[in-house]
Amino acid sequence: MPAPTAAPVRVAPGEAAPGQHGQHGQHGRQATARWEAAMAEALRTPTWVRVMPILLLVADLALEESVPRSVAAGFLLTVLPVVVAFSAGPAVVAGATVLTVGLQALLALRAGHLYEQHHLWTYLGTVLAGVMGAGLARQRRCQARDLVRMRAVADTLQHTVLHPVPARVGGLRAAGLYRPAEADVGIGGDLYDVCETRYGTRILLGDVRGKGLEAVRTVADVVGAFRIAAHETADLGELAAQLDRQVRRAAEDRGDGELFVTAVLVQHDRSTGRFELVNRGHLDPLVVGPGTVAAVRCAEDLPLGLGHLAVGPAAGSTAVSLPAGHSLLLHTDGVTEARDGDGEFYPLAARLGTLPITDPDTLVAFLAQDVRRHAGALTDDVAVLALRAH
């Protein structure tokens, strides 16, 4: 007997399907929580800044006890609202202003000078400091909001241009590491992409000459062109040629005769387990196994954007079969050119040769920590992809 079929649910235009309100509400709450957490982080101030108002108050009261009763030291508290503004919002600054004026009045009353002219000017000065402090606090919050918004835009840009590396794609296990030299920007001049096509799983990793917004623009152009051509071009060499022409057109449009992109393209055939590689002026990929590291020597060719300068036909692709337990590692020069305090480059092959386990996740996790340990602050973008057939 056939299983009963559920009747379709009809939804009026503009009306959410059953359960959709709950999903939208949950996503909305999560977005709100992320925004609030980001705002709290942007507004976070050092402990010494938060403690300053208390220290100022304690210092003033101590001075009050050390001077004759006829002298009121409350004038020191005039700057208190401004100090509070560096760690609190306008409402707290307003409350601190009221409390400060009240404390100043009490200290003046204690000295018998409540209505004397210089005390009245002190009260007025404190109120003015409170007004300016409230404005300062409001401006600080506006700047924090703009900072959070810009970081959100940068994060969205990164995930739009550079998709997260899937843990499994086609017949591959994969892991990736991406760290722009300017961490706040979110994306730099290195690029990568991994996609499943009818020709197999295709991978791109590259490095744009130059830095800044123009490099980011080139990254977006190349990755966008790859995502289209990878599904429409059967031959991996022709795919590289199409990307070469794309970079060349971009260079001509911008009047930049020195624009180029070093890149390595990889195709994995799930049925045979073989990798096909085309290297356009990039660093040699590495085959990494337990205690072993070997470079894949591909046919040499010019970087993307400079193919028109080549003499003769383009170099062909290189086929590689990985032994069991080995992974293919692609990387940019941000890894190999990371220097320590003595100016020594990061010894990539030597360090990878010490690993007893070389699955993609282990390789990427190791490099994420070891390169940073070697070089400290990064001065160049870092991109790494580790691949293994499963």
Secondary structure, DSSP 8 states (H G I E B T S, - for coil): ------------TT---TTHHHHHHHHHHHHHHHHHHHHHHHH---HHHHHHHHHHHHHHHHHHHHS-TTS--GGGGGGHHHHHHTTS-HHHHHHHHHHHHHHHHHHHHHHT-TT-HHHHHHHHHHHHHHHHHHHHHHHHHHHHHHHHHHHHHHHHHHHHHS----SEETTEEEEEEEE-SSTTTS--SEEEEEEEETTEEEEEEEEESS-HHHHHHHHHHHHHHHHHHHHH---HHHHHHHHHHHHHHHHHHHT-TT--EEEEEEEE-TTT-EEEEEEEB----EEEETTEEEE--------BT-GGG-SSS----EEEE--TT-EEEEE-HHHHT-B-TT--B--HHHHHTT-S---HHHHHHHHHHHHHHHHSS-SS-EEEEEEEE-
